[in-house]
Each structure stands twice: as C-alpha cells, then as structure tokens.
C-alpha cells in the first residue's frame, strides 16, 4: 500500500512538472523547461519503480 501511494504521488508530481515545463517554454526559458522535463522523466521512472517494485 505504501508503495502505491508513493507511485501515485510521484505520478502527480510528474504531471505538475510537465505543466511547469510548458509554461517555461512559453516564456522562452528553455533551460528551466528542460530541467522540468528531466524532473518529470525522473518522477515517471520512480512511479514505475514504486508500482512494479523492480529497478529494471
């Protein structure tokens, strides 16, 4: 149960990071947008690890 809650939380953070990246790209701040996209990818990987309990 604790892992699935962590997975849902990181998936939610992934969505927030994608929205922030879109706003950063609209304001012509590409460096910040790239950082948010990398963070979104990391959160997506963490949520997959939490749900399936495997590293690779």
N, C-alpha and C positions, 0 to 999 in steps of 0.2 A: 504494500500500500504506500509506503513512504517513497519508493522509487517512482511509482506512477504519479504521485503528487509533484515530485521534483521534475519529472518529464513534462508534465502539463505546465509547470511554472516556467521552465526553460523554453518551451514552445511559445508561450505567451511573450516572453522576452524577445524571442526571435521575431515575432510579428511587430513588436514595438521598434526594434532596431531597423527593420525594413522600412517602416513608416518614417523614421527619423532620417534614414538614408535618402529617401525620396525627397524630403524637404531640403536636405543639404544639397542635393544635386540641382534642385530648382533654384537655389540661391547661389549657384555657381561655386560651391565649396566642395570640390571634388575629393580633396584629401580626407575631409571629415566624412563624406559619403562612403568612401572606400573603407574607412575604419569601421563604420557602422555595418557595412555589408560583411566584413570579416567577422565581426562580433555576431552577426546573425547566423553566419555559417557555423561558428563555434557553438552557439546555442542549439542549433539544429542537430549537430553531432551529439551534443550532450543529452538532448532529449531522446535521441535514438538509443544511446547507451543506457539511459535510465529505463526505457521501456523493455528492451530486449536483454539487458544485463550481459552484454558482450562488448568487447572492445573493438574487434574487427570481425 
